[in-house]
Amino acid sequence: MVSKNQIKLISSLHQKKFRTAHGLFIAEGVKVIGELLASHFELEHLYTTENLFAEIALSKKTMVGETDLRKMSALTTANNALAVFRIPASAEITQSGLIVALDDIRDPGNLGTIIRLCDWFGVGQIACSQETADLYNPKVVQSTMGSIARVNVSYVNLEDFLVNTKMPVFGTFMDGENIYTTQLPAEGIIIMGNEANGISKAVEKYATKRIAIPRFGKLQQTESLNVATATAIILSEFRRK
């Protein structure tokens, strides 16, 4: 049986300040929890309405009713399982392969989708600005569908990170070179900018190559692409070339 204090603690993990204070985050649903259990993440405790995850020791698992699970859940419609995991120490970014750099991505859904896209396209590292949405926000965790277990996401001072790199740095801009006709290397850093404002002026100056996804519409009036959609197109082109 789950206590009121446990429910209160788990509910508090919906907010970053409490995740940071306790060093814990939540994941919901069999798919996401299963992915995290099979990875380096350390399980703190599992709460479930059904007899799931038989491999988990009883000391780390509590059967709960649907009402209690709803109180703990960050979802509009609660799933059948919620797990609390420990937040691991952040790993440094290794300057090799393709790296995605996120400059002030604020929407948790966009961040989660970008992490999932990086996993799909074999990009194992993401460097986030300090202003980017929190990796352990429940919406981010859910949006990754388990890819959070396979992509190293690190929060850095992007200017310091970029000024010290010897890799080519690709900035995504509306006025950049057509990505479909650009020679793209196997290694490099790809900067994706804020949903509303794009790449900041402070970060823009470190881009050694400006690239763009061209518009094909007759009227040319579409203002921009969703940042996660743009990331998918750009990563596809880098892998295709």
ZICOR-V770989 format. One record per residue. N is the residue number from 1. RES is the residue in one small letter. PHI is phi in radians with two decimals (* if undefined). D_LAST is the distance of its C-alpha to the last C-alpha in Angstrom with 2 decimals. Layout:
n | res | phi | d_last
N | RES | PHI | D_LAST
N | RES | PHI | D_LAST
//
This chain:
n | res | phi | d_last
1 | m | * | 55.07
2 | v | -1.62 | 53.09
3 | s | -1.55 | 55.15
4 | k | -1.09 | 55.14
5 | n | -1.16 | 54.04
6 | q | -1.15 | 51.03
7 | i | -1.07 | 50.07
8 | k | -1.09 | 50.56
9 | l | -1.09 | 48.37
10 | i | -1.13 | 45.51
11 | s | -1.09 | 45.76
12 | s | -1.16 | 45.62
13 | l | -1.26 | 42.17
14 | h | -1.20 | 40.81
15 | q | -1.88 | 41.22
16 | k | -1.02 | 39.25
17 | k | -1.08 | 42.43
18 | f | -1.43 | 43.83
19 | r | -1.08 | 40.62
20 | t | -1.17 | 40.66
21 | a | -1.10 | 44.40
22 | h | -1.67 | 44.35
23 | g | 1.16 | 40.97
24 | l | -2.32 | 40.31
25 | f | -2.55 | 38.07
26 | i | -1.96 | 38.23
27 | a | -2.38 | 36.03
28 | e | -2.26 | 37.11
29 | g | 1.66 | 36.68
30 | v | -1.05 | 36.45
31 | k | -1.06 | 32.64
32 | v | -1.15 | 31.95
33 | i | -1.06 | 34.98
34 | g | -1.03 | 34.14
35 | e | -1.10 | 30.67
36 | l | -1.24 | 32.31
37 | l | -1.11 | 35.16
38 | a | -1.50 | 32.81
39 | s | -2.00 | 31.17
40 | h | -1.39 | 32.54
41 | f | -1.22 | 34.24
42 | e | -1.70 | 38.03
43 | l | -1.28 | 40.03
44 | e | -1.58 | 43.04
45 | h | -2.88 | 44.44
46 | l | -2.08 | 43.69
47 | y | -2.13 | 45.56
48 | t | -2.55 | 45.51
49 | t | -1.57 | 47.62
50 | e | -2.25 | 47.10
51 | n | -1.45 | 47.33
52 | l | -1.91 | 43.66
53 | f | 0.89 | 41.99
54 | a | -1.06 | 44.87
55 | e | -1.29 | 43.36
56 | i | -1.43 | 44.08
57 | a | -1.02 | 47.47
58 | l | -1.05 | 50.12
59 | s | -1.18 | 50.65
60 | k | -1.95 | 47.17
61 | k | -2.39 | 47.43
62 | t | -2.30 | 49.65
63 | m | -1.41 | 50.35
64 | v | -2.30 | 50.71
65 | g | -1.46 | 51.75
66 | e | -1.09 | 49.52
67 | t | -1.11 | 51.44
68 | d | -1.17 | 50.73
69 | l | -1.13 | 47.05
70 | r | -1.09 | 46.79
71 | k | -1.17 | 48.42
72 | m | -1.52 | 45.81
73 | s | -1.22 | 42.76
74 | a | -1.73 | 40.39
75 | l | -1.60 | 39.40
76 | t | -1.11 | 41.21
77 | t | -2.06 | 41.92
78 | a | -1.09 | 42.37
79 | n | -1.49 | 40.72
80 | n | -1.75 | 42.71
81 | a | -2.69 | 41.66
82 | l | -2.39 | 41.08
83 | a | -2.14 | 40.32
84 | v | -1.87 | 40.81
85 | f | -2.07 | 38.57
86 | r | -1.44 | 38.87
87 | i | -1.36 | 36.37
88 | p | -1.34 | 34.96
89 | a | -1.16 | 34.68
90 | s | -1.25 | 31.47
91 | a | -1.68 | 29.10
92 | e | -1.24 | 27.65
93 | i | -1.44 | 23.99
94 | t | -1.58 | 22.55
95 | q | -1.41 | 20.42
96 | s | -2.77 | 17.49
97 | g | 1.19 | 14.08
98 | l | -1.61 | 12.90
99 | i | -2.22 | 16.07
100 | v | -1.72 | 16.95
101 | a | -1.93 | 20.03
102 | l | -1.90 | 22.33
103 | d | -1.75 | 24.83
104 | d | 1.14 | 27.83
105 | i | -1.41 | 26.51
106 | r | -1.66 | 29.93
107 | d | -1.42 | 29.60
108 | p | -1.02 | 29.81
109 | g | -1.11 | 28.17
110 | n | -1.12 | 25.07
111 | l | -1.06 | 24.94
112 | g | -1.06 | 25.43
113 | t | -1.15 | 22.74
114 | i | -1.11 | 20.18
115 | i | -1.07 | 21.28
116 | r | -1.12 | 20.87
117 | l | -1.11 | 17.32
118 | c | -1.07 | 16.46
119 | d | -1.05 | 18.22
120 | w | -1.08 | 16.33
121 | f | -1.61 | 12.81
122 | g | 1.25 | 14.30
123 | v | -1.70 | 14.88
124 | g | -1.60 | 18.36
125 | q | -2.40 | 19.66
126 | i | -2.27 | 20.71
127 | a | -1.80 | 22.92
128 | c | -1.85 | 25.30
129 | s | -1.18 | 27.76
130 | q | -1.11 | 31.36
131 | e | -1.51 | 31.73
132 | t | -1.21 | 29.04
133 | a | -0.88 | 30.57
134 | d | -1.24 | 32.03
135 | l | -0.94 | 29.94
136 | y | -1.71 | 33.11
137 | n | -1.00 | 34.16
138 | p | -0.92 | 34.99
139 | k | -1.18 | 32.78
140 | v | -1.17 | 29.74
141 | v | -0.99 | 30.65
142 | q | -1.15 | 31.11
143 | s | -1.15 | 27.89
144 | t | -1.29 | 25.81
145 | m | 0.91 | 27.45
146 | g | 1.76 | 27.58
147 | s | -1.16 | 24.15
148 | i | -0.99 | 26.22
149 | a | -1.38 | 27.17
150 | r | -2.12 | 23.72
151 | v | -2.10 | 22.19
152 | n | -1.43 | 23.89
153 | v | -1.92 | 24.89
154 | s | -2.23 | 26.83
155 | y | -1.70 | 28.78
156 | v | -2.39 | 28.85
157 | n | -1.40 | 29.95
158 | l | -1.04 | 26.61
159 | e | -1.11 | 27.96
160 | d | -1.11 | 29.11
161 | f | -1.09 | 25.90
162 | l | -1.36 | 23.77
163 | v | -1.20 | 26.36
164 | n | -1.72 | 26.38
165 | t | -1.53 | 22.70
166 | k | -1.86 | 21.24
167 | m | -1.47 | 17.61
168 | p | -1.15 | 15.74
169 | v | -2.05 | 16.68
170 | f | -1.81 | 14.88
171 | g | -1.76 | 17.53
172 | t | -1.70 | 17.20
173 | f | -2.38 | 19.79
174 | m | -1.17 | 21.11
175 | d | -1.81 | 21.26
176 | g | -1.38 | 17.94
177 | e | -1.26 | 15.41
178 | n | -0.93 | 13.65
179 | i | -1.13 | 10.39
180 | y | -1.30 | 9.33
181 | t | -2.03 | 10.07
182 | t | -1.61 | 9.26
183 | q | -1.29 | 7.54
184 | l | -1.99 | 6.33
185 | p | -1.44 | 7.73
186 | a | -1.38 | 8.17
187 | e | -2.22 | 11.51
188 | g | 2.80 | 13.20
189 | i | -1.90 | 15.50
190 | i | -1.96 | 14.85
191 | i | -1.62 | 18.25
192 | m | -1.97 | 19.36
193 | g | -1.73 | 22.83
194 | n | -0.96 | 26.08
195 | e | -0.96 | 26.54
196 | a | -1.70 | 29.10
197 | n | -1.99 | 28.56
198 | g | 1.26 | 24.91
199 | i | -1.29 | 24.27
200 | s | -1.20 | 27.68
201 | k | -1.04 | 28.92
202 | a | -1.13 | 29.55
203 | v | -1.62 | 25.93
204 | e | -0.93 | 24.37
205 | k | -1.15 | 25.56
206 | y | -1.59 | 23.37
207 | a | -1.32 | 20.07
208 | t | -1.52 | 18.85
209 | k | -2.54 | 16.25
210 | r | -1.74 | 17.01
211 | i | -2.16 | 14.44
212 | a | -2.58 | 15.56
213 | i | -1.64 | 15.06
214 | p | -1.22 | 17.18
215 | r | -1.57 | 20.26
216 | f | -1.91 | 20.96
217 | g | -1.11 | 24.52
218 | k | -1.04 | 27.29
219 | l | -1.48 | 29.31
220 | q | 0.97 | 26.56
221 | q | -1.87 | 28.78
222 | t | -1.16 | 26.66
223 | e | -1.21 | 26.98
224 | s | -2.91 | 23.98
225 | l | -1.77 | 21.87
226 | n | -0.99 | 22.93
227 | v | -1.10 | 21.18
228 | a | -1.23 | 20.20
229 | t | -1.09 | 18.80
230 | a | -1.10 | 16.79
231 | t | -1.07 | 15.51
232 | a | -1.06 | 14.41
233 | i | -1.14 | 12.41
234 | i | -1.16 | 10.82
235 | l | -1.13 | 10.06
236 | s | -1.06 | 8.64
237 | e | -1.16 | 6.11
238 | f | -1.09 | 5.47
239 | r | -1.30 | 5.51
240 | r | -1.16 | 3.82
241 | k | -1.39 | 0.00
//
